[in-house]
């Protein structure tokens, strides 16, 4: 991906502020989002168990397999051969926590957990409710 124009002045999400309106530099999204290219993967989310942290069905997750997961990280884990996205909780009881009250936590047993990687970014479309498609 080539670099894109980047305006360094933040845009207000509260009260409007006067726009400075000047281009400061170019921003390469690969450099921003991918620290370890050889161990980074893109996965598409299906389901709504993580909506309270802003991860929605159809989103594309950027997952870094080289990171060591710590409590509070959103992780991709393999359970019985299927991937799931949840928040990692270690204390007082190790579990994978959904971030939607409609879902129950998944307790991590003595056999441990097969972590695929740590989610570092989530990409979702805001226009028209359409899904991001590979190659677009």
N, C-alpha and C positions, 0 to 999 in steps of 0.2 A: 504494500500500500504506500502510495506516495504521501508526502506531508501535505497538510491542509492549512489554509489560512487560520491564524489564531489571534483573536483579539484579547489582549491581556487584561483589559478592564472587566471585572465581573459584572454580570447582569443581575439586577435586583429581582429577587423573588418576592419581595414585600412591596414597599412603596417605590414607585418609579424614581429613578435618579437620572440626572442629565448624562447622556451617553457621551463618552469621550470620542468614540467613533474612529479610532485609528488602529491600523493593523500593526501589531507588535512583532510578530514572528510567525514561523510556520511550525505546526505541531504534527509530529508523526505518531499516529495512533498505535502503531506497533511498539514504538519506544515507550509510550505512555502505559500501555496495557500489558505488554509482554516482556517480563524481565528475563525469563529463561526459555527462549524459543524451542530448544530441543525437548523440553519437558512440559510444554504448554499445549493444551487441547481445547477445542470448542465443542460444547455439548448443547443440545436443545432441550429445554425444560418442557415437561408435560405434566399438568396438574397444578393445584393451587395451594399446596401445603406450606408455601413460603411467601405468601403475598404480604404478610406483615413486615417483611424486610425488603419489599420492592422487587421480588422475583415472581414473575407471572408466567403462566402457560404460554409457550411459544418463544420465550426469551432465549437468547444465546448466552451461555455462560462461558467465561474464560477461566479455565481450570489449570492451576500450576501443580504438577505432580512432584516438583522438587522441594516444595515447602513442607516443613513439619507442622502439622496441625496443632493448634493450641485451643484451649477452651474459648468458646465464643466465635470461633471461625465457622463459616458456612463451608461445608465439605460435601464432596461426592463420595459416597460409600457404596460398596457392593454387599447386598444382603441376599443370600440364596440365589446368587447369579444375576441379580437385577440391581441396576444403579438407582440410588435415591439421593436427593439433595436435602440436607438438614443442617441445623446448627449443632455443633459438637459441645456437649456439656460433660465435664469430668467429675465435678463435685456437686453435691454430696454423693450422687450416684451417677456413674457413667451412662450417658444416653445420647441418642440423636433426637433433637427437639424440632418438631415442626414449628413454623411460625404462622400458624393459623389455628385458632382455638377449636376448630372442628376436627382436628386430628390428634391422636394420642402419641406421646413420646415412644421411642423404640429403645428399650433397655439394652445395654451392651453386656452380654454374658461373659462368662469366664473364657470362652473361646476367643474373645477379642473382636476386632472389627477389621475388615479389609477396606482401608481408605484408598480411594483412587487419587484424590487430590484436594487442594484447597481452592475454593472459588475466589477469584480476585476481582472480577468485574461481571456485571450482568448487563446485557444490551437488550433493550426492548423498544419497539416502535411506539410512537405517540400519535402518529397520523393515521386516521382511518381504521385503527384497530387491526390492521393487517399484520401478518407474521413476517419476520425477517427470513428471507430465503437465502440459501447458499448461493453465492455468485452475484447477489444483488448489492 
